[in-house]
Amino acid sequence: MSDHVPSATGTDYILTISCPDTVGIVFAVSGFLAERGCNIIDSAQFGDRVTSLFFLRIHFSAAASSPEKKALEGAFSELIATPFRMSWKLHDANRPQRVMIMVSKFGHCLNDLLYRYRLGYLPIEIPAIVSNHRDFYQLAAWHNVPFHYLPVTPDTKQAQEDRLLEIIDEERVDLVVLARYMQVLSPSLCATLEGRAINIHHSFLPSFRGAKPYHQAFARGVKLIGATAHYVTSGLDEGPIIDQEVERVDHTLTPDDLVAIGRDIENVVLARAVKYHVEHRVLLNGNKTVVFK
């Protein structure tokens, strides 16, 4: 899955692009890179016929003689991005993304992410774990990750979110992961974190939003349960979906059985979504996503 292999001669980059679809985009981008001694390692593209938008992700290696990143960005902006009206970013493929994890009292997703992080499965750094409960400070200490206890009440919610933003700024956080963090973020914080905060919801959205979705599913007698990883927006459980998974269930299972099965699904779905994001595989397409796997 990961294509983060360092170049033997220069620096690896990942270029992500979205723009109005038209003829010649790939030709122009690949030609620009070739003229500057850059070698394309992996490329994926998608043209959305409904929105008439084009999406492109290119992993390329810049030779030692290629221009530096700032010069590449300046030339690309002038010669390619502006004429094609692109929204684009050039990422250093070998810089681990800095991820802050937020959790409440259910720690399965936190534990899973920390385990994958220790194994090197996720190309990330974890500079902070934030919780509105103290339950997992020892787990954080065992992994040598700073733990921030920030309790939330109606009277302290704004001060707590202000402190969250301070931590994000101080630790240069690239991505915030709500690993079963059971507090609703304010619209202003959601706006600040647009496109860089991922939530795991214990349901196959758009069904069973909000609290106790497994109990809602049990009451409806569903035959499939699932989990959904999505970007955080001010609309509760309505952000662009990154990844989903389901498991077949039947009438013999209790709500507690569904919860137990669901937690395993949540772990897998959240880990995949984080991996896709930090490898710059997810591009926003309105209220949907394009995910280059």
NORLIN-V872505 format. One record per pair of residues at least 6 apart in sequence whose C-alpha atoms are under 8 Angstrom apart, sorted by sequence separation. I is the first residue (numbers start at 0). J is the second residue. D is the distance in whole Angstrom. If there is no record, write none. Layout:
i=I j=J d=D
i=I j=J d=D
//
This chain:
i=5 j=11 d=6
i=32 j=38 d=7
i=46 j=52 d=6
i=47 j=53 d=6
i=80 j=86 d=7
i=115 j=121 d=6
i=116 j=122 d=7
i=139 j=145 d=7
i=140 j=146 d=7
i=202 j=208 d=7
i=231 j=237 d=8
i=232 j=238 d=5
i=275 j=281 d=6
i=282 j=288 d=6
i=283 j=289 d=6
i=4 j=11 d=8
i=32 j=39 d=8
i=46 j=53 d=4
i=80 j=87 d=7
i=102 j=109 d=7
i=116 j=123 d=7
i=139 j=146 d=6
i=229 j=236 d=8
i=231 j=238 d=5
i=281 j=288 d=6
i=282 j=289 d=5
i=3 j=11 d=8
i=45 j=53 d=6
i=46 j=54 d=6
i=116 j=124 d=8
i=151 j=159 d=7
i=207 j=215 d=6
i=216 j=224 d=7
i=229 j=237 d=8
i=230 j=238 d=5
i=231 j=239 d=8
i=281 j=289 d=6
i=282 j=290 d=6
i=44 j=53 d=7
i=45 j=54 d=5
i=100 j=109 d=7
i=150 j=159 d=7
i=207 j=216 d=7
i=229 j=238 d=6
i=230 j=239 d=5
i=248 j=257 d=8
i=280 j=289 d=8
i=281 j=290 d=5
i=29 j=39 d=8
i=44 j=54 d=6
i=45 j=55 d=7
i=136 j=146 d=6
i=149 j=159 d=6
i=202 j=212 d=6
i=229 j=239 d=5
i=230 j=240 d=7
i=280 j=290 d=5
i=281 j=291 d=7
i=44 j=55 d=4
i=128 j=139 d=7
i=201 j=212 d=7
i=202 j=213 d=7
i=213 j=224 d=8
i=229 j=240 d=4
i=230 j=241 d=7
i=280 j=291 d=5
i=43 j=55 d=6
i=44 j=56 d=6
i=201 j=213 d=7
i=228 j=240 d=6
i=229 j=241 d=5
i=280 j=292 d=7
i=42 j=55 d=7
i=43 j=56 d=5
i=227 j=240 d=7
i=228 j=241 d=6
i=229 j=242 d=7
i=42 j=56 d=6
i=43 j=57 d=7
i=227 j=241 d=8
i=228 j=242 d=5
i=246 j=260 d=8
i=42 j=57 d=4
i=133 j=148 d=6
i=227 j=242 d=6
i=228 j=243 d=6
i=246 j=261 d=8
i=275 j=290 d=7
i=41 j=57 d=6
i=42 j=58 d=6
i=128 j=144 d=7
i=130 j=146 d=8
i=132 j=148 d=6
i=227 j=243 d=5
i=275 j=291 d=8
i=40 j=57 d=8
i=41 j=58 d=5
i=72 j=89 d=7
i=127 j=144 d=6
i=128 j=145 d=6
i=129 j=146 d=6
i=130 j=147 d=6
i=131 j=148 d=6
i=132 j=149 d=7
i=175 j=192 d=8
i=226 j=243 d=6
i=227 j=244 d=7
i=275 j=292 d=7
i=39 j=57 d=7
i=40 j=58 d=6
i=41 j=59 d=7
i=126 j=144 d=6
i=127 j=145 d=5
i=128 j=146 d=5
i=129 j=147 d=5
i=130 j=148 d=5
i=131 j=149 d=5
i=132 j=150 d=6
i=225 j=243 d=7
i=226 j=244 d=6
i=246 j=264 d=8
i=39 j=58 d=6
i=40 j=59 d=5
i=125 j=144 d=7
i=126 j=145 d=7
i=127 j=146 d=6
i=128 j=147 d=6
i=129 j=148 d=6
i=130 j=149 d=6
i=131 j=150 d=4
i=177 j=196 d=7
i=179 j=198 d=7
i=225 j=244 d=5
i=226 j=245 d=7
i=245 j=264 d=7
i=39 j=59 d=4
i=40 j=60 d=7
i=127 j=147 d=7
i=129 j=149 d=7
i=130 j=150 d=7
i=131 j=151 d=6
i=175 j=195 d=6
i=176 j=196 d=6
i=177 j=197 d=6
i=178 j=198 d=7
i=179 j=199 d=6
i=225 j=245 d=4
i=244 j=264 d=7
i=38 j=59 d=5
i=39 j=60 d=6
i=174 j=195 d=5
i=175 j=196 d=5
i=176 j=197 d=5
i=177 j=198 d=5
i=178 j=199 d=6
i=179 j=200 d=8
i=203 j=224 d=7
i=224 j=245 d=5
i=225 j=246 d=6
i=37 j=59 d=6
i=38 j=60 d=5
i=173 j=195 d=7
i=174 j=196 d=6
i=175 j=197 d=6
i=176 j=198 d=6
i=177 j=199 d=7
i=202 j=224 d=7
i=203 j=225 d=5
i=204 j=226 d=8
i=223 j=245 d=6
i=224 j=246 d=6
i=37 j=60 d=5
i=38 j=61 d=6
i=174 j=197 d=8
i=202 j=225 d=5
i=203 j=226 d=5
i=204 j=227 d=6
i=223 j=246 d=6
i=224 j=247 d=7
i=37 j=61 d=4
i=38 j=62 d=8
i=201 j=225 d=7
i=202 j=226 d=4
i=203 j=227 d=6
i=223 j=247 d=5
i=224 j=248 d=7
i=244 j=268 d=6
i=36 j=61 d=6
i=37 j=62 d=6
i=98 j=123 d=7
i=100 j=125 d=8
i=201 j=226 d=5
i=202 j=227 d=6
i=222 j=247 d=6
i=223 j=248 d=6
i=243 j=268 d=6
i=20 j=46 d=7
i=35 j=61 d=8
i=36 j=62 d=6
i=96 j=122 d=7
i=97 j=123 d=6
i=98 j=124 d=6
i=99 j=125 d=6
i=102 j=128 d=8
i=200 j=226 d=6
i=201 j=227 d=7
i=209 j=235 d=7
i=222 j=248 d=5
i=242 j=268 d=6
i=95 j=122 d=5
i=96 j=123 d=5
i=97 j=124 d=5
i=98 j=125 d=5
i=99 j=126 d=6
i=100 j=127 d=7
i=101 j=128 d=6
i=102 j=129 d=6
i=103 j=130 d=5
i=199 j=226 d=7
i=200 j=227 d=5
i=208 j=235 d=8
i=209 j=236 d=7
i=221 j=248 d=8
i=222 j=249 d=6
i=242 j=269 d=8
i=36 j=64 d=7
i=37 j=65 d=7
i=95 j=123 d=5
i=96 j=124 d=6
i=97 j=125 d=6
i=98 j=126 d=7
i=99 j=127 d=5
i=100 j=128 d=5
i=101 j=129 d=5
i=102 j=130 d=5
i=103 j=131 d=6
i=104 j=132 d=7
i=110 j=138 d=8
i=160 j=188 d=7
i=199 j=227 d=6
i=200 j=228 d=6
i=208 j=236 d=6
i=221 j=249 d=8
i=222 j=250 d=8
i=36 j=65 d=6
i=95 j=124 d=6
i=97 j=126 d=7
i=98 j=127 d=8
i=99 j=128 d=6
i=100 j=129 d=6
i=101 j=130 d=6
i=102 j=131 d=7
i=103 j=132 d=6
i=106 j=135 d=7
i=113 j=142 d=7
i=199 j=228 d=4
i=200 j=229 d=8
i=220 j=249 d=8
i=242 j=271 d=7
i=35 j=65 d=6
i=99 j=129 d=7
i=104 j=134 d=7
i=198 j=228 d=6
i=199 j=229 d=7
i=220 j=250 d=7
i=242 j=272 d=6
i=20 j=51 d=5
i=35 j=66 d=7
i=197 j=228 d=7
i=198 j=229 d=6
i=205 j=236 d=8
i=241 j=272 d=6
i=19 j=51 d=6
i=20 j=52 d=5
i=21 j=53 d=8
i=197 j=229 d=6
i=198 j=230 d=6
i=204 j=236 d=8
i=205 j=237 d=8
i=19 j=52 d=4
i=20 j=53 d=5
i=197 j=230 d=5
i=198 j=231 d=6
i=224 j=257 d=8
i=18 j=52 d=6
i=19 j=53 d=6
i=58 j=92 d=8
i=196 j=230 d=6
i=197 j=231 d=6
i=17 j=52 d=7
i=18 j=53 d=5
i=195 j=230 d=7
i=196 j=231 d=6
i=226 j=261 d=7
i=17 j=53 d=6
i=18 j=54 d=7
i=194 j=230 d=6
i=200 j=236 d=7
i=217 j=253 d=7
i=225 j=261 d=6
i=16 j=53 d=8
i=17 j=54 d=5
i=193 j=230 d=8
i=194 j=231 d=7
i=217 j=254 d=6
i=224 j=261 d=7
i=16 j=54 d=6
i=17 j=55 d=7
i=193 j=231 d=7
i=226 j=264 d=6
i=227 j=265 d=7
i=2 j=41 d=8
i=15 j=54 d=8
i=16 j=55 d=5
i=192 j=231 d=8
i=193 j=232 d=7
i=225 j=264 d=7
i=226 j=265 d=5
i=15 j=55 d=6
i=16 j=56 d=6
i=203 j=243 d=7
i=214 j=254 d=6
i=217 j=257 d=8
i=225 j=265 d=8
i=228 j=268 d=6
i=241 j=281 d=7
i=14 j=55 d=8
i=15 j=56 d=5
i=203 j=244 d=7
i=213 j=254 d=6
i=227 j=268 d=7
i=228 j=269 d=6
i=14 j=56 d=6
i=15 j=57 d=7
i=189 j=231 d=6
i=190 j=232 d=7
i=203 j=245 d=7
i=226 j=268 d=7
i=227 j=269 d=8
i=13 j=56 d=7
i=14 j=57 d=5
i=127 j=170 d=8
i=189 j=232 d=5
i=190 j=233 d=7
i=229 j=272 d=8
i=13 j=57 d=6
i=14 j=58 d=6
i=31 j=75 d=8
i=126 j=170 d=6
i=189 j=233 d=6
i=213 j=257 d=6
i=228 j=272 d=6
i=239 j=283 d=8
i=13 j=58 d=4
i=14 j=59 d=8
i=213 j=258 d=6
i=12 j=58 d=6
i=13 j=59 d=6
i=126 j=172 d=8
i=186 j=232 d=8
i=239 j=285 d=8
i=11 j=58 d=7
i=12 j=59 d=6
i=186 j=233 d=5
i=239 j=286 d=5
i=240 j=287 d=6
i=241 j=288 d=6
i=11 j=59 d=6
i=12 j=60 d=6
i=185 j=233 d=7
i=238 j=286 d=7
i=239 j=287 d=5
i=240 j=288 d=6
i=11 j=60 d=4
i=12 j=61 d=7
i=184 j=233 d=7
i=239 j=288 d=6
i=241 j=290 d=7
i=10 j=60 d=6
i=11 j=61 d=6
i=130 j=180 d=8
i=9 j=60 d=7
i=10 j=61 d=5
i=28 j=79 d=7
i=9 j=61 d=5
i=10 j=62 d=7
i=27 j=79 d=7
i=183 j=235 d=8
i=8 j=61 d=8
i=9 j=62 d=5
i=10 j=63 d=8
i=6 j=60 d=6
i=8 j=62 d=6
i=9 j=63 d=4
i=6 j=61 d=8
i=8 j=63 d=6
i=9 j=64 d=8
i=2 j=58 d=8
i=24 j=83 d=8
i=201 j=261 d=7
i=201 j=262 d=8
i=19 j=83 d=7
i=201 j=265 d=6
i=18 j=83 d=7
i=19 j=84 d=7
i=200 j=265 d=8
i=18 j=84 d=6
i=19 j=85 d=8
i=199 j=265 d=7
i=18 j=85 d=5
i=17 j=85 d=6
i=18 j=86 d=6
i=99 j=167 d=8
i=16 j=85 d=6
i=17 j=86 d=5
i=109 j=178 d=6
i=199 j=268 d=8
i=16 j=86 d=6
i=17 j=87 d=6
i=108 j=178 d=5
i=199 j=269 d=6
i=16 j=87 d=4
i=108 j=179 d=7
i=198 j=269 d=8
i=15 j=87 d=5
i=16 j=88 d=7
i=106 j=178 d=8
i=14 j=87 d=7
i=15 j=88 d=5
i=97 j=170 d=8
i=99 j=172 d=6
i=106 j=179 d=8
i=14 j=88 d=6
i=15 j=89 d=7
i=97 j=171 d=7
i=98 j=172 d=6
i=101 j=175 d=7
i=105 j=179 d=6
i=14 j=89 d=5
i=97 j=172 d=5
i=98 j=173 d=6
i=99 j=174 d=6
i=100 j=175 d=6
i=101 j=176 d=6
i=102 j=177 d=6
i=104 j=179 d=8
i=197 j=272 d=8
i=13 j=89 d=6
i=14 j=90 d=6
i=96 j=172 d=8
i=97 j=173 d=5
i=98 j=174 d=5
i=99 j=175 d=5
i=100 j=176 d=5
i=101 j=177 d=5
i=102 j=178 d=5
i=103 j=179 d=6
i=104 j=180 d=8
i=197 j=273 d=8
i=12 j=89 d=7
i=13 j=90 d=5
i=96 j=173 d=6
i=97 j=174 d=6
i=98 j=175 d=6
i=99 j=176 d=6
i=100 j=177 d=6
i=101 j=178 d=6
i=102 j=179 d=5
i=103 j=180 d=5
i=12 j=90 d=5
i=13 j=91 d=6
i=96 j=174 d=7
i=98 j=176 d=7
i=100 j=178 d=7
i=101 j=179 d=8
i=102 j=180 d=4
i=103 j=181 d=6
i=12 j=91 d=5
i=13 j=92 d=6
i=101 j=180 d=6
i=102 j=181 d=7
i=11 j=91 d=6
i=12 j=92 d=5
i=10 j=91 d=8
i=11 j=92 d=5
i=12 j=93 d=8
i=11 j=93 d=7
i=5 j=93 d=7
i=3 j=92 d=6
i=4 j=93 d=8
i=194 j=283 d=8
i=3 j=93 d=6
i=178 j=269 d=8
i=176 j=273 d=8
i=121 j=273 d=8
i=122 j=274 d=8
i=121 j=274 d=6
i=108 j=262 d=8
i=112 j=266 d=8
i=123 j=277 d=7
i=107 j=262 d=7
i=111 j=266 d=6
i=122 j=277 d=7
i=122 j=278 d=8
i=108 j=265 d=7
i=108 j=266 d=5
i=112 j=270 d=6
i=107 j=266 d=7
i=111 j=270 d=8
i=108 j=269 d=7
i=96 j=277 d=6
i=95 j=277 d=8
i=92 j=278 d=8
i=56 j=280 d=7
i=54 j=282 d=7
i=54 j=289 d=8
i=56 j=291 d=8
i=44 j=291 d=8
i=43 j=291 d=7
i=15 j=279 d=7
i=17 j=282 d=8
i=13 j=279 d=7
i=15 j=282 d=8
i=1 j=278 d=7
i=0 j=292 d=7
//
